[in-house]
Amino acid sequence: MKSDLDKHIEKQLRNKEFKLYFDKSDAKRKIAQEIALIRKAQHISQAQLAKEVSTSQQVISRLESPEDKRMPSMELLDRVARALKRKLVISLQP
């Protein structure tokens, strides 16, 4: 059984503009969560990752924050992936 919130979101997703912003926000949240999860699993601090990526700890903190709505560049994501010994994969889904 769907909650009232789920029903409301489902209804709003029919609006193209709402769906665009919702999808972008969802993608940013997933990126933030995955990077933080992998970094913590590898026992690496934000400062250590920042040093490996040649950026600041504040940039890594923003990258891991789902509240920060800025979308990271492909270059930054690739550098982070490599520093975490991962491969950046981009997918276009229906």
C-alpha positions as CSV (number, residue, x, y, z in Angstrom):
1,M,0.0,0.0,0.0
2,K,1.4,3.4,-1.0
3,S,1.8,6.2,1.5
4,D,0.2,9.6,0.9
5,L,3.7,10.9,0.1
6,D,4.3,8.2,-2.5
7,K,1.0,8.9,-4.1
8,H,1.7,12.7,-4.2
9,I,5.2,12.2,-5.7
10,E,3.8,9.8,-8.3
11,K,1.2,12.4,-9.3
12,Q,3.8,15.2,-9.4
13,L,6.1,13.1,-11.6
14,R,3.6,13.5,-14.4
15,N,4.7,17.1,-14.6
16,K,7.8,17.2,-16.9
17,E,9.4,20.2,-15.1
18,F,8.9,18.6,-11.7
19,K,10.3,15.2,-13.0
20,L,13.4,16.9,-14.4
21,Y,14.3,18.5,-11.0
22,F,13.3,15.4,-9.1
23,D,15.5,13.1,-11.3
24,K,18.4,15.5,-11.0
25,S,18.1,15.7,-7.3
26,D,17.8,11.9,-7.0
27,A,21.0,11.5,-9.1
28,K,22.9,13.9,-7.0
29,R,21.7,12.1,-3.8
30,K,22.8,8.7,-5.2
31,I,26.2,10.1,-6.1
32,A,26.7,11.6,-2.7
33,Q,25.6,8.4,-0.9
34,E,27.8,6.1,-3.0
35,I,30.9,8.1,-2.7
36,A,30.5,8.5,1.1
37,L,29.8,4.8,1.5
38,I,32.8,3.7,-0.5
39,R,35.1,6.2,1.1
40,K,34.0,5.1,4.6
41,A,34.3,1.4,3.7
42,Q,37.9,2.0,2.7
43,H,38.6,3.9,6.0
44,I,39.6,7.0,4.1
45,S,38.9,10.5,5.6
46,Q,37.5,13.3,3.4
47,A,40.9,15.1,3.8
48,Q,42.8,12.0,2.6
49,L,40.5,11.6,-0.4
50,A,40.8,15.3,-1.2
51,K,44.6,15.0,-1.2
52,E,44.4,12.1,-3.6
53,V,42.0,14.0,-5.9
54,S,44.0,17.3,-5.7
55,T,41.1,19.2,-4.2
56,S,40.0,20.5,-0.8
57,Q,38.2,18.6,2.0
58,Q,35.4,21.1,1.6
59,V,34.9,20.0,-2.0
60,I,34.6,16.4,-0.9
61,S,32.2,17.4,1.9
62,R,30.0,19.2,-0.6
63,L,30.2,16.2,-3.0
64,E,29.0,13.9,-0.3
65,S,26.2,16.2,0.8
66,P,22.8,15.4,-0.8
67,E,21.7,18.8,0.3
68,D,24.2,20.5,-2.0
69,K,22.4,20.7,-5.3
70,R,25.4,21.5,-7.5
71,M,26.1,18.6,-9.9
72,P,29.8,17.6,-9.8
73,S,31.7,17.6,-13.0
74,M,32.6,14.4,-14.9
75,E,36.3,15.2,-14.4
76,L,35.9,15.4,-10.6
77,L,33.8,12.2,-10.5
78,D,36.4,10.4,-12.5
79,R,39.3,11.6,-10.3
80,V,37.3,10.5,-7.2
81,A,36.5,7.1,-8.7
82,R,40.1,6.5,-9.6
83,A,41.2,7.6,-6.1
84,L,38.8,5.1,-4.6
85,K,40.1,2.4,-7.0
86,R,36.8,2.4,-8.9
87,K,35.7,2.9,-12.5
88,L,33.2,5.7,-13.3
89,V,30.3,4.3,-15.3
90,I,27.6,6.4,-16.8
91,S,24.2,4.9,-17.7
92,L,21.3,6.2,-19.7
93,Q,18.2,4.5,-18.6
94,P,14.5,4.7,-19.7
